[in-house]
């Protein structure tokens, strides 16, 4: 049974709206835990205010942050999936419909990079990446709006045969340049290897990893722990107020590469906006995490 365009349009629009009005459950739990353990009184109070504000927004159907970012989707399509109607256009239409009808209204964050004209529409918006899942009869959609606080400070640089120490130094340099401006505590995604575009995609995928999902590679797990410990020793703290926690997690992935090795660093702010759904071949819609 083909997946209808109308379902794709409705699901992608719904995922975007949900990401703006609710902190993911796993992130809410992490924020509560680190806030309770915080030893800095100002930071501890800041965590309380952040969570109270987010809960009030979610309970009232309001936006948690006024910067709704630009719509970005990562979509993986099973090779046995069939479609009834356009896919890319359905995502575009879904965002247009949402922008026209969402309550409360959202600001125009889609900006022409040369004229700086702002709108709800623009070239290549929504930004969508596609991949395949062999022998599956469903499609997975992840929505993760990208806003100014984190987008401004992300970076990628190519190295030649870097050591792990080189990787750690570069990631920490990027985090230091960003300081408290990405709305701490952040999730840090790191992509190592491949080509320029592959490294950035790895970083983007890594930053979206659910908190409870383990790192299967023992070497990367150790690298993640070292980086997380180092970032949290910087002392920026919640929203830059000082304290024990500047990052909730560091998630690393890699791809085989040449002698040149791009390293990309991606951030998600404390709201950690990401929603995901699976559309089955029979039309059923399953929320993957909230």
ABEGO torsion letter per residue (X at the ends): XBBBAAAAAAAAAAAAAAAAABBBAAAAAAAAAAAAABABAAAAAAAAAAAAAAAAAAAAGBBABABAEBBBBBBBBBAABBBBEBAAAAAAAAAAAAAAABOBBBBBABBBAAAGBBBABEBGOBBBBBBBBBGBABBBBBBBBBBAAAAAABBBBBBBGBBAAAAAAAAAAAAAAAEAAAGOBBBBBBBBEEBAAAAAAAAAAAAABBAABBBABAAAAAAAAAAAAAAAAAGAEBGGAEEABABABBBBBBBBBBABBBBBBBBBBAAGBBBBBBBBAAGBBBBABX
